[in-house]
Amino acid sequence: MHKSLPCLFLLLILPLAALADGYSGRPEALEFVREFAGESDFAEGELLSILGRAAYQQSVIDAISRPAETQLVWAEYQDIFLTEERTSSGIGFMAENREALDEAHRVHGVPPEIVTAIIGVETMYGRISGSYRVLDALATLTFDYPPRADFFRGQLKQFIRLVDQEGGEITGYLGSYAGAMGLGQFIPSSYLNYAVDFDGDGYRDIWNNPADAIGSVANYLREHGWRRDAGIALRIGGDGLPREVFSEALEPNRSLAELEALGMDEALGNLDRNQQVTPLRFAGKRGDEFWLGLENFYVITRYNHSKLYAMAVYQLSEDLRRQ
């Protein structure tokens, strides 16, 4: 836990060479230290010591700046995330963690298969959760990746706060090249705001404790507007609708009544015609697919801002639910 030491005392007990290591000697890092110390209880010397332990990682820059060779379409995305292995592993994960999943459903209203699908898409149920030291990744992106430096500057501050609250060795926290952590890949700000100690053992361990990861993912979705027992997406024919209706917007932006007036002819049951939905078009394996994303579909995109991601989570969850 955080115990601030006077800056002068730290400077006396730390060798000068140590303060010259890592990022602590960089002018922009010194500016970060002054700024963060001024808005927190951390001493400048303490923050210099932390940055002195951060190491530049070229592989982080390569990973975040590498241009995508192709823009994946839904047909390709399916091949990555909707596989027999991911489904069978998800069934095993649900069986092993049934109590926590059911409790998360009771408390937060998020079905077990949705929480499981998110963890399955994010980290293959914890198997691929990242091997970068989070401190290295965030420092590298803060000080050596100008396009998103402001965002990662904030995440670096939040990460230092996180370690201060949770304890442990700051270089011992592992995650992705972008600093996302644990089974559900929470960035530091998401961890501080939404991670929960779901089994009551006094720690919010989203790395090694599936119960905490499950509760945290469900809490995140609930806090972003998940509607208990509501639908997620509906497949439609789409032939009667003008193509400009299917934009890249993620947030619900058209009412069902408006779409019906534009030519949509679907059996929508008892759905409220004033309900807002997101008309979606995907390049599928047999041509275009047309869907309506409901409010819960949009909530999934709050976890990852991609309609492909949300559809993969939804369809994987449906595969898990049917087992």
Secondary structure, DSSP 4 states (H G I P E B T S, - for coil): ------HHHHHHHS-HHHHHSTTTTSHHHHHHHHHHHHTSS--HHHHHHHHHT----HHHHHHHHPPPSS---HHHHHHHHS-HHHHHHHHHHHHHTHHHHHHHHHHH---HHHHHHHHHHHHTTTTS---EEHHHHHHHHHHH-GGGHHHHHHHHHHHHHHHHHH-S-GGG-EE-TT--BTTTTB-HHHHHHH---TTSSS---TTT-HHHHHHHHHHHHHHTT--TT---EEEE--TTS-GGGS-S--S--EEHHHHHHTT-----TT--TT-EEEEEEEEETTEEEEEEE-HHHHHHHHHSS-HHHHHHHHHHHHHHHH-
